[in-house]
Amino acid sequence: DSIETALRLADGLVRIEIPDGESRLFSVQHACINCGLSYPDIEPRMFSFNNPHGACPDCSGLGTRMYFDPEQVVPNPELSLREGAIAPWDSRTGYYYQALLEALSMHYEFNVRSPFNKLSERLQKIILYGSGDEHVRFFYDHGERRHFYEKPFEGVISNLERRYRETDSDSIRENLERFMNVIPCPTCEGARLRPESLHVTLAGKNIQQVCALSIADAEEFFVQLELPAKQAEIARRILKEIRERLSFLSHVGLDYLTLDRSAGTLSGGEGQRIRLATQIGSSLMGVLYILDEPSIGLHQRDNQRLLGTLKRLRDLGNTVLVVEHDEETIRAADHVIDMGPAAGVHGGEVVAQGTPAQIIAAEGSLTGQYLSGKRQIMIPGERRTSERWLEILGARANNLQDIDVRIPLGVLTCVTGVSGSGKSSLVIETLYKALAQRLHRTREKAGPVRDIKGLEFLDKVIDIDQSPIGRTPRSNPATYTGVFTHIRELFAQLPEAKIRGYKPGRFSFNVKGGRCEACSGDGIIRIEMHFLPDVYVQCEVCNGARYNRETLEVKYKGKSIADVLNMTVNQASRFLENIPKISTKLQTIRDVGLGYIKLGQSATTLSGGEAQRVKLSRELSKRATGRTIYILDEPTTGLHFADIHKLLEVLNRLVETGNTLVVIEHNLDVIKTADYIIDLGPEGGSRGGEIVIVGTPEEVALCSCSYTGQFLRRYLGEVTESTGKIPLEKDLN
């Protein structure tokens, strides 16, 4: 009773005096008597960074802190202060900051026209962090007089920090955050949890260390985990659930991802496959699952695992409907619905349906013809070679292992490898951004490299991705390719237009004058529904024509400018065939297989593949310099076999004019037609980022350690070991 009374009075502490011995202190709390550290009851919420009981108190569970990054403030150190090396203080921000830098250069006697990286380390530090207690003589002009004053120089980064701290404006904060980066929280070192949570371990690892493992490593960790009999019985059901869920993620080809990977950094295909793994874990029955190209970004090695997962969903008693162009997926389907016969207004019909064998037998099915081999993408008779090379030395962005890469110029190069092997890190984060910095003086931070050689052979780098050509209904193929400018000029030269004094601007729906003012030239009117999505209705004044009545009265061959915009590219090409400036540009759009789209079709209604081909058509219409490098990241996404055939024709036209193409691709039809392959791997994540093999498709096909080579061998046929070449059809004849 006395001990219980003491514990109650002393808040769980009691000291026991032992006769002829030392006194002992005891506690009913989870606490260390020696260091005084106490623990709450161990509960699941203690290990969640989204819960205040588990989150690090300093970073609130984010694991990071934002700071102004010198590399973001000075993204291109080869520029001088006068040229705008200080990104937040470039010439567009006004005279004030430029005058500060001018005064600073006079005080410390350096040239504002010298590249920033040529200034001494001391000067760079003063510019970024201030002059300390040292006073600098500044000036400002008032009318014709110049006034001087002295004070310490605050420093660019110190100035940005103060402005960020003091402002109440969200727009100013958002603007300043462009120059910020994140560092791990110094308290939790990026672990996101409070110290008490991180001191609880399982097999020597705390929860953050387990979450930092890749899915493959985590699967191995939990399979090999051994616990005492009592703990094993308690954890049996939980461990079974963990192992199963990790297995599901692995089976959909995501074993290279780490468990703590931020959702914002996942690609669309990765996000879709994670949701797919979640559904498998739920074991639901009688559900209709609809998937849009789940094989996007997936290497052939992982395709079989994905197909096995889809079949498992089916076998649970569900219906799986997949929109897909991947040959392996089509052949594995129980039932295929082939749409067509062509695209756009020429499609929308069911051409054939049935088993893959029935699709192959259907005469009108273009898909069936490619599956049967009646139509195919041929291997080129010979590979182009190059004597000029672009060299990237010491690439180490993300998981790249400090690699040296040589890219031949003037040819088509494919960068291949399993998902997560480092392809985008090499081509987009490193190659594209580094070239854009050096050739176009952009400020976007590039992946770290020691050096890049061969820049003297290039004058432009262009990334042709599948992003929209515009984000508003005003953008369309005609405006993007520039053909609309020539069409407006044509209408402005018509006799009726000259009589009325109409200039080309009169025929633009983006400016006042000729457009319908009721809808501001949109042709549609947006109705806000507040708690529901906005509704768009056709403008009642112009009936969707975008122009006012007077503008529409000017006609060419009986057609108004609204009628021309409503034509397909094929129709407009015939209608305007006698106008060389227009017909040439329209022909390039037809060449990329987009003859079915309308000239005035809203950019927001174009698919990713269509948008990419519109961009390619614009490049084809330009005068070639032979010194441009084009970057494409999985251009076959969303494309049918026939579309890939057309795409390859376009890509080869760009190469034939001396340009360089670097393509990230998993599609073997594209890979087999490349002149040169750079295969990364051998695996994804931390086990990737190295060069497995480089060379022609024939040379890669001979490499047994390359997953790409193994699948490529099936496409190319038998490789002759002695020559390293594949007997082409012309050789066999």
C-alpha positions in Angstrom: 0.0 0.0 0.0 2.8 2.4 0.8 4.4 1.9 -2.6 1.1 2.5 -4.4 0.6 5.6 -2.3 4.1 6.9 -3.2 3.5 6.2 -6.9 0.2 8.1 -6.8 1.7 11.1 -5.0 5.0 11.2 -7.1 3.3 10.8 -10.5 4.5 7.3 -11.1 7.9 7.5 -9.5 9.1 5.8 -6.3 12.5 5.6 -4.6 13.1 2.5 -2.5 15.8 2.7 0.3 17.5 -0.6 0.7 19.1 -1.2 4.2 22.9 -1.3 4.0 22.6 -0.6 0.2 22.0 2.1 -2.3 18.6 3.5 -3.0 16.8 2.5 -6.2 14.5 4.7 -8.3 11.6 3.0 -10.1 9.0 4.3 -12.6 5.7 3.0 -13.9 6.2 5.1 -17.1 8.1 4.1 -20.3 11.2 6.0 -19.3 14.9 5.7 -18.8 15.8 6.6 -15.2 19.4 7.5 -16.2 18.8 10.0 -19.0 15.3 11.0 -18.2 13.9 10.2 -21.7 10.3 9.1 -21.4 8.1 7.4 -24.0 4.3 7.4 -24.5 2.5 4.2 -25.0 3.6 2.7 -28.3 0.6 3.0 -30.7 0.3 3.0 -34.6 -0.2 6.8 -34.6 3.3 7.2 -33.1 4.7 6.0 -36.4 2.7 8.3 -38.7 4.2 11.6 -39.9 0.6 12.8 -40.6 -0.2 12.6 -36.9 1.1 15.1 -34.3 1.9 12.2 -32.0 4.4 10.9 -34.5 5.5 13.8 -36.6 8.8 15.6 -36.1 7.9 18.8 -34.1 10.3 21.0 -36.1 9.2 20.2 -39.7 5.6 19.0 -38.9 6.3 15.6 -40.6 7.4 17.1 -43.9 11.0 15.9 -43.4 12.3 19.0 -45.3 12.9 22.7 -45.0 12.8 25.2 -47.8 15.8 27.4 -48.4 17.0 29.8 -51.1 19.4 27.7 -53.2 22.4 29.5 -54.7 22.1 27.2 -57.8 18.5 28.4 -58.3 19.4 32.0 -57.7 22.3 31.8 -60.2 21.1 28.9 -62.5 23.6 29.8 -65.2 26.9 31.0 -63.7 28.3 31.5 -67.2 26.2 34.7 -67.5 27.4 38.0 -66.2 25.6 40.2 -63.7 24.7 42.5 -66.6 23.3 39.6 -68.6 21.0 38.5 -65.7 23.1 35.9 -63.9 21.1 36.7 -60.7 17.7 35.3 -61.8 15.5 37.1 -59.2 17.3 40.4 -60.0 17.5 40.2 -63.8 17.0 43.3 -65.9 13.2 42.8 -66.0 12.9 43.4 -62.2 13.8 47.1 -62.7 16.5 49.6 -62.3 16.9 49.5 -58.5 18.6 46.1 -58.1 20.7 46.7 -61.2 22.0 49.9 -59.6 22.8 48.0 -56.4 25.0 45.5 -58.3 26.6 48.4 -60.3 27.5 50.2 -57.0 28.8 46.9 -55.6 31.1 46.4 -58.7 32.5 49.9 -58.2 33.2 49.3 -54.5 34.9 45.9 -55.0 36.4 46.8 -58.4 35.1 44.0 -60.5 33.4 44.0 -64.0 29.7 43.5 -64.1 30.2 42.0 -67.6 32.4 39.2 -66.3 30.8 35.7 -66.1 29.6 35.0 -62.5 31.7 31.9 -62.3 34.8 33.9 -63.2 34.4 36.1 -60.1 36.4 35.2 -57.0 34.8 33.0 -54.4 34.9 35.9 -51.9 33.0 38.2 -54.4 30.4 35.5 -55.1 29.8 35.1 -51.4 29.4 38.9 -50.9 26.9 39.1 -53.8 24.8 36.3 -52.4 25.1 36.8 -48.6 26.0 40.4 -48.1 29.0 42.5 -47.1 28.5 42.1 -43.3 29.5 45.2 -41.5 31.4 46.7 -44.4 29.6 49.8 -45.8 29.2 50.2 -49.6 28.5 53.5 -51.3 25.2 53.2 -53.2 23.4 55.7 -55.4 20.1 56.5 -56.9 19.1 59.0 -59.6 16.4 61.6 -58.9 15.7 63.7 -62.0 19.1 64.8 -63.3 20.8 64.5 -59.9 22.5 61.4 -58.5 22.3 60.9 -54.8 24.7 58.8 -52.7 24.2 56.9 -49.4 26.3 54.3 -47.6 25.1 51.1 -45.8 26.1 47.4 -45.7 25.1 45.4 -48.7 22.3 43.0 -47.7 23.1 40.2 -50.2 20.8 38.7 -52.8 19.8 35.6 -50.7 19.5 37.6 -47.5 17.2 40.0 -49.4 15.1 37.2 -50.7 14.8 35.6 -47.2 13.6 38.9 -45.7 11.1 39.5 -48.5 9.7 36.0 -48.2 9.5 36.3 -44.4 7.8 39.7 -44.4 5.3 39.5 -47.3 1.6 38.6 -46.9 1.1 38.2 -50.6 0.6 34.6 -51.8 1.7 35.6 -55.4 5.0 37.1 -54.1 5.7 34.0 -52.0 4.9 31.8 -55.0 7.2 33.8 -57.2 10.1 33.7 -54.6 9.6 29.9 -54.2 10.9 29.4 -57.7 14.4 30.1 -56.3 14.1 27.8 -53.3 15.0 24.2 -52.8 14.5 21.8 -50.0 17.0 20.3 -47.6 16.4 17.5 -45.1 15.1 18.8 -41.7 18.1 19.1 -39.4 16.2 17.7 -36.4 14.9 14.5 -37.9 17.4 14.4 -40.9 14.5 13.8 -43.3 13.0 10.9 -41.4 9.8 13.0 -40.7 9.2 11.4 -37.3 10.0 12.4 -33.7 13.0 10.9 -32.0 10.9 8.6 -29.8 9.4 6.9 -32.9 12.8 6.4 -34.5 14.2 4.6 -31.5 11.8 1.7 -31.9 13.4 -0.9 -34.2 12.6 -4.1 -35.9 15.5 -6.4 -36.8 17.8 -3.5 -36.2 15.9 -1.0 -38.5 13.6 1.8 -37.5 10.5 2.5 -39.6 12.2 5.2 -41.7 15.0 2.9 -42.6 12.5 0.2 -43.7 10.5 2.7 -45.8 13.7 3.9 -47.5 14.1 0.3 -49.0 13.0 -0.4 -52.5 10.0 -2.6 -52.9 12.2 -5.5 -53.9 14.5 -5.0 -50.9 11.6 -4.6 -48.5 10.1 -7.8 -49.8 13.3 -9.6 -49.1 13.6 -8.0 -45.7 10.1 -9.2 -44.6 10.6 -12.6 -46.1 13.8 -13.1 -44.1 12.5 -11.5 -40.9 12.8 -13.9 -38.0 11.0 -13.2 -34.7 10.7 -15.1 -31.4 7.8 -17.5 -31.3 5.5 -15.3 -29.2 6.2 -12.1 -31.3 5.9 -14.2 -34.5 2.4 -15.3 -33.5 1.3 -11.8 -32.7 2.7 -10.4 -36.0 1.6 -13.4 -38.2 -1.4 -11.8 -39.9 0.3 -8.4 -40.2 3.4 -9.9 -41.8 1.2 -11.9 -44.2 -0.6 -8.7 -45.3 2.7 -6.8 -45.7 4.3 -9.6 -47.8 1.3 -9.9 -50.0 1.0 -6.2 -50.7 4.7 -5.9 -51.5 4.3 -8.9 -53.8 1.4 -7.2 -55.6 3.5 -4.0 -56.2 6.4 -6.1 -57.5 4.2 -8.0 -59.9 3.0 -4.9 -61.6 6.6 -3.9 -62.3 7.2 -1.4 -59.5 9.9 -3.3 -57.5 12.4 -0.5 -58.2 10.4 2.2 -56.3 11.2 3.0 -52.7 8.4 2.8 -50.2 8.8 6.5 -49.2 8.7 7.8 -52.8 6.7 11.0 -53.0 3.4 10.5 -55.0 4.1 13.7 -56.9 7.2 12.2 -58.5 5.5 9.2 -59.9 4.7 9.0 -63.6 1.1 8.4 -64.8 1.8 4.8 -65.6 3.4 4.2 -62.1 0.4 5.8 -60.4 -2.0 3.6 -62.3 -0.1 0.4 -61.5 -0.1 1.3 -57.8 -3.8 1.7 -57.9 -4.0 -1.6 -59.7 -2.0 -3.3 -57.0 -4.3 -1.8 -54.4 -7.3 -3.4 -56.1 -5.7 -6.8 -56.2 -5.1 -6.6 -52.5 -8.8 -5.8 -51.9 -9.9 -9.1 -53.5 -13.1 -7.7 -54.7 -15.4 -9.6 -57.0 -17.9 -8.6 -59.7 -16.2 -5.3 -60.4 -15.6 -3.7 -63.9 -12.0 -2.4 -64.0 -11.2 0.0 -66.8 -7.5 0.7 -67.5 -6.0 3.1 -70.1 -2.7 1.8 -71.4 -1.4 0.2 -68.2 1.8 -0.8 -70.1 2.9 2.8 -70.5 6.6 3.2 -69.4 6.9 -0.6 -68.8 9.8 -2.6 -70.2 9.0 -5.9 -72.0 10.6 -7.8 -69.1 7.8 -6.5 -66.7 5.0 -6.9 -69.2 4.4 -10.6 -68.4 4.1 -9.8 -64.7 1.5 -7.0 -65.5 -0.5 -9.4 -67.7 -0.4 -12.0 -64.9 -1.8 -9.4 -62.5 -4.7 -8.5 -64.9 -5.5 -12.2 -65.4 -5.5 -12.6 -61.6 -8.1 -9.8 -61.4 -10.2 -11.6 -64.0 -9.9 -14.9 -62.2 -11.2 -13.4 -59.0 -14.5 -12.9 -60.9 -14.0 -9.4 -62.3 -14.2 -7.9 -65.8 -11.1 -6.1 -67.0 -11.4 -3.6 -69.9 -8.1 -2.4 -71.2 -7.4 0.3 -73.8 -4.1 -0.8 -75.2 -1.8 -0.8 -78.2 0.8 -3.2 -76.9 1.0 -6.3 -79.0 1.7 -8.7 -76.1 -1.4 -7.4 -74.2 -3.6 -7.7 -77.3 -2.5 -11.3 -77.9 -3.1 -12.2 -74.3 -6.7 -10.8 -74.3 -9.7 -13.1 -74.2 -11.7 -10.7 -76.4 -10.6 -7.8 -78.6 -12.7 -4.9 -79.9 -10.9 -3.2 -82.8 -12.1 0.3 -83.5 -11.6 2.2 -86.8 -11.3 2.0 -89.6 -9.2 5.2 -89.4 -8.9 8.1 -86.9 -11.1 11.1 -86.2 -14.2 11.6 -88.3 -13.1 8.5 -90.3 -13.3 6.3 -87.2 -15.8 5.5 -84.5 -16.9 2.1 -85.8 -16.2 -1.4 -84.6 -14.1 -2.9 -87.4 -13.7 -6.4 -85.8 -14.2 -8.1 -82.5 -13.5 -11.6 -81.1 -10.5 -13.5 -80.0 -7.0 -12.4 -81.2 -7.1 -15.1 -83.8 -10.4 -13.8 -85.2 -9.0 -10.3 -85.3 -6.0 -11.6 -87.3 -8.4 -13.3 -89.7 -10.6 -10.2 -90.2 -9.7 -8.6 -93.5 -10.7 -5.0 -92.7 -8.8 -4.9 -89.4 -5.6 -2.9 -89.6 -4.6 -4.2 -86.2 -5.1 -7.8 -87.4 -2.8 -7.1 -90.4 0.0 -6.0 -88.1 -0.6 -8.9 -85.7 -0.5 -11.4 -88.6 2.7 -9.9 -90.1 1.0 -8.9 -93.4 2.0 -5.3 -92.5 5.1 -4.7 -90.4 7.6 -2.0 -89.6 10.7 -3.1 -91.5 14.3 -3.2 -90.2 16.4 -0.6 -92.1 18.7 -2.1 -94.7 21.7 -0.4 -93.1 22.4 1.7 -90.0 23.5 5.3 -90.2 26.9 6.0 -88.6 28.5 9.2 -87.3 31.9 10.7 -87.0 30.7 13.4 -84.6 29.8 12.7 -81.0 28.3 14.5 -78.0 29.9 13.3 -74.8 28.4 13.6 -71.3 31.0 13.0 -68.6 30.2 12.1 -65.0 26.4 12.1 -65.2 25.1 11.5 -61.6 21.5 12.8 -61.5 19.3 10.7 -59.2 20.4 7.1 -59.5 23.0 7.6 -62.3 26.3 6.1 -61.2 28.7 8.9 -62.4 28.6 7.5 -66.0 30.2 8.7 -69.2 27.9 8.6 -72.2 28.7 9.2 -75.9 25.8 10.0 -78.2 26.4 9.9 -82.0 25.2 13.1 -83.8 23.2 13.0 -87.0 21.5 9.7 -86.3 18.6 8.2 -84.4 19.6 7.0 -80.9 17.3 5.1 -78.6 17.9 5.1 -74.8 16.5 1.9 -73.4 16.4 0.0 -70.1 13.9 -1.4 -67.5 11.6 1.0 -65.7 13.6 3.1 -63.2 17.0 2.4 -64.8 17.8 6.1 -65.2 16.7 6.9 -68.7 14.8 10.1 -67.9 17.5 11.2 -65.5 20.1 10.9 -68.2 18.1 12.3 -71.2 15.7 14.8 -69.7 17.2 15.9 -66.3 20.8 15.9 -67.6 21.1 16.1 -71.4 18.2 18.3 -72.3 18.5 20.7 -69.3 22.2 21.0 -69.6 22.1 21.7 -73.4 19.2 24.2 -72.9 21.4 26.0 -70.3 24.4 26.2 -72.6 22.6 26.7 -76.0 19.6 28.8 -74.9 20.8 30.2 -71.6 17.8 28.8 -69.7 17.8 28.9 -65.9 16.4 25.4 -65.2 18.7 23.4 -63.0 20.3 20.4 -64.8 21.6 17.2 -63.4 25.2 17.4 -62.2 27.9 16.5 -64.8 31.7 17.0 -64.9 31.7 18.2 -68.5 29.8 18.1 -71.9 31.9 17.9 -75.1 30.7 18.3 -78.7 28.6 21.4 -78.2 30.2 23.1 -81.2 28.2 20.8 -83.5 24.9 22.0 -82.1 22.9 25.2 -82.0 19.5 24.1 -80.8 17.9 21.5 -78.4 14.2 20.8 -78.6 12.1 18.6 -76.4 9.1 17.3 -78.3 6.8 15.8 -75.6 3.2 14.8 -75.5 2.1 17.9 -73.5 -0.8 19.9 -74.9 0.0 22.5 -77.7 -2.1 24.9 -75.7 -4.2 24.9 -72.5 -7.2 27.0 -73.8 -9.8 26.5 -76.5 -8.1 29.4 -78.4 -5.1 27.3 -79.2 -5.4 25.0 -82.3 -3.3 23.2 -84.9 -3.6 26.2 -87.3 -2.3 28.8 -84.8 0.4 26.4 -83.4 1.9 25.5 -86.8 1.7 29.1 -88.1 -0.5 28.3 -91.1 -3.3 30.5 -89.6 -1.1 33.6 -90.2 -0.9 32.8 -93.9 -4.7 32.1 -94.0 -5.4 35.5 -92.4 -3.1 37.2 -94.9 -4.9 35.5 -97.7 -8.3 36.8 -96.6 -6.9 40.3 -96.0 -5.8 40.4 -99.7 -9.2 39.6 -101.0 -10.9 42.5 -102.9 -13.8 42.7 -100.4 -11.4 42.9 -97.5 -9.4 45.7 -99.2 -12.6 47.7 -99.9 -13.6 47.5 -96.3 -10.0 48.2 -95.1 -9.6 44.9 -93.3 -6.0 44.0 -92.3 -4.9 40.4 -91.2 -5.7 41.3 -87.6 -9.4 41.6 -88.6 -9.4 37.8 -89.2 -8.0 36.9 -85.8 -10.3 35.6 -83.1 -7.9 36.7 -80.4 -8.2 40.5 -80.8 -11.1 42.9 -80.9 -12.4 44.0 -84.3 -13.3 40.9 -86.3 -14.2 38.5 -83.5 -17.6 38.0 -81.9 -17.5 40.0 -78.7 -20.3 38.1 -77.1 -18.0 35.1 -76.6 -14.7 37.0 -77.1 -13.8 34.8 -80.1 -14.1 31.5 -78.2 -17.2 30.3 -80.0 -18.5 29.0 -76.7 -19.6 30.5 -73.4 -18.7 29.2 -70.0 -21.5 28.9 -67.4 -20.3 28.7 -63.8 -22.1 26.0 -61.9 -20.4 26.9 -58.5 -20.5 23.5 -56.8 -20.5 21.5 -60.1 -18.0 21.6 -63.0 -18.5 24.5 -65.4 -20.7 24.0 -68.4 -19.8 25.2 -71.9 -22.5 26.1 -74.4 -22.3 27.3 -78.0 -22.4 31.1 -78.4 -25.9 32.1 -79.6 -24.7 35.2 -81.4 -22.1 33.7 -83.7 -23.3 30.1 -83.4 -19.8 28.9 -82.7 -18.2 30.7 -85.7 -16.1 32.9 -83.4 -16.4 36.0 -85.8 -18.9 38.8 -86.2 -21.2 39.0 -89.2 -19.1 41.6 -91.1 -16.0 39.5 -91.0 -17.8 36.4 -92.1 -19.1 38.3 -95.2 -15.5 38.2 -96.7 -15.2 34.9 -98.6 -12.6 33.0 -100.6 -14.1 30.6 -103.2 -17.4 30.9 -101.3 -16.0 30.1 -97.9 -15.5 32.4 -94.9 -12.6 32.1 -92.6 -14.8 30.3 -90.1 -15.6 27.7 -92.8 -11.8 27.2 -93.5 -11.1 26.7 -89.8 -13.9 24.1 -89.7 -12.2 22.1 -92.5 -10.1 19.0 -91.8 -6.4 19.3 -92.9 -7.1 17.1 -95.9 -10.1 19.2 -97.0 -8.1 22.5 -96.5 -5.1 21.1 -98.3 -7.3 20.5 -101.4 -9.2 23.8 -101.0 -6.0 25.9 -100.7 -3.7 23.8 -102.9 -2.8 26.9 -105.1 -1.4 28.9 -102.2 2.2 27.5 -101.8 2.8 29.0 -98.3 -0.3 27.4 -96.9 -0.3 24.1 -98.9 3.3 23.4 -97.8 2.6 23.7 -94.1 -0.7 21.7 -94.5 1.3 18.9 -96.3 3.6 18.5 -93.3 0.6 18.0 -91.0 -0.7 15.4 -93.4 2.8 13.8 -93.5 2.6 13.1 -89.7 -0.8 11.3 -90.2 -3.0 14.1 -88.9 -5.0 14.8 -92.1 -8.2 14.1 -90.2 -8.0 16.8 -87.6 -9.7 20.2 -88.1 -7.6 23.3 -88.5 -9.5 25.1 -85.8 -9.9 22.1 -83.5 -9.3 23.1 -79.8 -5.9 22.1 -78.5 -7.5 20.7 -75.4 -9.3 18.0 -77.4 -6.1 16.6 -79.0 -4.6 13.4 -77.5 -1.0 13.4 -76.3 0.1 11.5 -79.4 -1.7 14.0 -81.7 -0.2 17.0 -79.9 3.3 15.5 -80.3 2.8 15.0 -84.0 1.5 18.6 -84.4 4.8 19.7 -82.8 6.8 17.4 -85.2 5.0 18.9 -88.2 6.0 22.4 -87.1 9.6 21.2 -86.9 9.4 19.6 -90.4 8.2 22.9 -91.9 11.2 24.8 -90.6 14.3 25.2 -92.6 16.8 22.5 -91.5 20.2 23.6 -90.1 21.4 20.1 -89.4 22.6 21.3 -86.0 19.4 20.6 -83.9 19.1 17.8 -81.4 15.5 16.6 -80.7 14.6 14.9 -77.4 11.5 12.6 -77.3 10.3 10.7 -74.2 8.3 7.6 -75.2 6.7 9.1 -78.3 4.8 5.9 -79.1 2.6 6.3 -76.0 -1.0 6.0 -77.2 0.0 5.1 -80.8 -1.3 2.2 -82.9 1.1 0.2 -85.0 0.2 2.2 -88.1 0.7 5.5 -86.2 4.2 4.3 -85.1 4.9 3.5 -88.7 4.1 7.2 -89.7 6.0 8.5 -86.6 9.2 6.6 -87.7 8.9 8.1 -91.2 8.7 11.6 -89.7 11.6 11.0 -87.3 13.8 9.6 -90.1 13.0 12.7 -92.2 14.3 14.9 -89.4 17.5 12.7 -89.2 18.0 12.8 -93.0 18.4 16.6 -92.9 21.4 16.2 -90.5 19.5 16.5 -87.2 20.1 14.3 -84.1 17.3 12.4 -82.4 17.5 11.0 -78.9 14.5 8.9 -78.0 13.6 7.2 -74.7 11.6 4.1 -75.7 10.4 0.7 -74.7 8.6 -0.1 -78.0 10.7 -2.7 -79.9 9.4 -1.6 -83.3 11.2 1.8 -82.7 14.2 0.3 -81.0 14.9 -2.2 -83.8 14.9 0.7 -86.4 17.4 2.9 -84.4 20.9 3.5 -85.6 22.4 3.4 -82.1 21.2 2.1 -78.7 22.3 3.2 -75.2 20.9 0.5 -72.8 20.8 1.5 -69.1 20.4 -0.8 -66.1 20.9 -3.5 -65.2 17.9 -3.1 -62.9 15.8 -0.2 -61.7 16.3 2.2 -58.8 19.5 1.9 -56.8 20.5 -1.2 -58.8 20.4 0.8 -62.0 22.0 3.9 -63.4 24.8 2.1 -65.2 25.5 1.6 -68.9 24.8 -2.1 -69.7 25.7 -1.9 -73.4 25.9 0.6 -76.3 25.9 -0.1 -80.0 23.7 -1.0 -83.0 20.5 -3.1 -82.4 22.4 -6.1 -83.7 25.2 -5.6 -81.1 22.8 -5.0 -78.3 20.9 -8.2 -79.3 24.1 -10.2 -78.8 24.4 -9.0 -75.1 23.1 -11.7 -72.8 23.2 -9.4 -69.8 20.8 -6.9 -71.4 17.1 -7.4 -70.9 16.5 -5.2 -73.9 18.9 -7.3 -76.0 17.1 -10.5 -75.0 13.7 -9.2 -76.3 15.3 -7.5 -79.3 16.8 -10.8 -80.4 13.3 -12.2 -80.9 12.3 -9.2 -83.1 15.5 -9.2 -85.2 15.7 -12.9 -85.7 18.9 -14.9 -85.5 22.1 -12.9 -84.9 25.1 -14.2 -86.7 27.8 -14.6 -84.0 30.7 -14.2 -86.3 29.6 -10.8 -87.8 27.3 -9.6 -85.1 24.8 -8.8 -87.8 21.3 -10.0 -88.6 20.7 -11.4 -92.1 18.3 -8.9 -93.6 15.7 -9.8 -96.2 17.8 -8.3 -99.0 20.9 -10.4 -97.9 18.8 -13.6 -97.9 17.6 -12.9 -101.4 
